[in-house]
Amino acid sequence: MNDFIVEEDAVISELLKDARTIAVVGASTDQYRDSNMIAHYLINKGYEVFPVNPKYEEVLDRKCYPSVASIGKQIDIVDVFRRSEFLEEVAKDAVSSKARVLWMQLGIENEEAARYAADNGLQVVMNRCIMVEHRRLVR
């Protein structure tokens, strides 16, 4: 993998422990979609979760935002549930909002978006499920 992608368990564990706010990009009102289930899990683990999807007003009883930048609050992790071809747009949104981490969920990879985010100061996790990593690494 590339040297700008975070791979080390110790680093991923620290990212998850230090984070307080998580924007879930591609959030859905469908309770059977991974984005909904994982957002619900993160809420139950004590994170302040901000759903991001311009299609919805509300997801999981929380205001849903059209972009990460529109949240208007420091976001620690931008957790992405969008197809890989939309990742460059999401990376730009994450950078403009001054987020700390761009996290691409399992099955989502985009080298250009990852490099852009890393070049602009974000740590990048790619092709990993935040829920699986949280269960595995955070005690």
N, C-alpha and C positions, 0 to 999 in steps of 0.2 A: 504494500500500500504506500501511499505518499507520506512524506515526512510531516506534512501539515494536517494530517488526519489523526485525531486522538484515538489511540488503540489501547493504551495501558489501562488495566483495571483500576490501579490506584488513582489515576487522573480522572477517569470517568466517575469513580466513587466520590471523589472530592467535588466534582462538578455537581453531582446530584445532592450531596450533603450541603453545599454552600448555597444552592439555588433556593429562592423563595417564590419567585414568580415565573410562570411558564405560559407562553402563548402557544396555543394549539392551532396551527395553521391547517385548514381543511377540516375543521370541526364540523360535525354533523349532528342533526337532531335524531337520526336513526340510531336507536339504542343497540342495534346489532353491528354497526360499523366499528372498526377498530378505533377510529379517532374518538368516538363517543365513549367506548368502554375504557380506553386508556385515559382520557380526560377525567372520567369519573374516578378511576383508580388514583390518579394524581391528586384530585381534590380530597379523597379519603385519606391520603398520606400527608395532608396538611399544606400542600402547595396552593398558592393563589393562582388559579388557572383562568386565563383569558381566551375564550374561543375566538377564532378568527376565520370568518367566511362571509363574504359580502351577500350571500344568499339568505342569511338568517338574521333576525333581530335578536334572538335569544337561543342559547344552547345550554342545557343542564341548569336551567334557572339563572343563568348569568347572561349579561349583555354580551352580544356577539359583535365583534368589530370587523370593519372591512379590510383592515391591514394592521400589521404590528405597530407601525408608526402612529396610527390613530388611537392607540391605547392611551398614550400620554403618561406612561409610568415606566420606570426602569424594568426591563424584562431580562431575566437571567438566561432562560433557555427558550429558544424558538424551536418547537417540536413540530416537524413538518410531515403532513399526510397528503402531499400533493404528488402527482406524477412527476417523474424526473425532468420532463421537458419544461416544467413550470418553476424549477428550482432557482434559476438565475434571477427571476423576478422576486422570488421569496428571499433570496440572499441579499439582494439590494434593499429590500424592505427591512430586513433584520439589521443590516449595516446602518441604514438611515435612522433606525430607532435606537441605535447604540446598545443593542442586545449584547450579551456576553458569549453566548453559545448558539451555534446553528446545529441542530440535531436532526438528521435525516433518518426517518424510521426504516425499519427492516424492509429491504427490497427497493429502497430509494437511493439512487446514486447519481451524482452529477459532479464530475471533476471540476468543470469550469466554475460552477457555483461555489463549490467547496474552496477552490483556490481564491476566488474573489472574496469570500467571507474571511478566510485566513489572512489574506493580504491586507484586509481592512481591520484586523485586530480581534476577530472572533475566533474562539476555539471551535473546531468542527468535529462532530461525530457523525459517521456515515454508515448506513446499512445496519443499524442496530435498533432494537425495540427498547424504548425508554423504560417500559414497565418490566420487561425481562431483566434489564440491567439493574434497575432499582431493586427488584426482588433478590437478585443474585449478590449485589454488592453493598446494599445499605442495610445495616442492622440496627 
